[in-house]
Amino acid sequence: MKKTLFSIALLMVISWGCGKKPQPSVEIKAGKTDSLAMDLTGSKPSPASMMPLAPGTCRVIGVVAGVEQELDDANPNSPCGKAPCRAAIKIESILGRGRDFNALFESGDTLAVHFA
């Protein structure tokens, strides 16, 4: 019995340690107002800013610095074929980083993002 429990525990530790780590990426989902860091008055944090972050993600407050006007010619009927989906975001503040988020940037940096 002890040998079986030890084997199960060992397999769990090995599978946990060998898991593929996701690459950090920046993706903004359009229409998701619940992920804003502040309410409309700008005074109280919203419940979304208090939620834990998924591994490989980061939550920031930023301003759109510019939008690329290039459309996706390969898929003209897709949303990115009808409207621009890439932009530059200037980071105003970093609210949190999830586990395994390896990208190094700070307030004032500009990131290239893809709106999904």
Secondary structure, 3 states (H helix, E strand, C coil): CHHHHHHHHHHHHHHHHCCCCCCCCCEECCCCHHHCCECCCCCCECHHHHCCCCCCCEEEEEEEEEECCCCCCCCCCCHHHHCCCEEEEEEEEEEEECCCCCCCCCCCCEEEEEEC
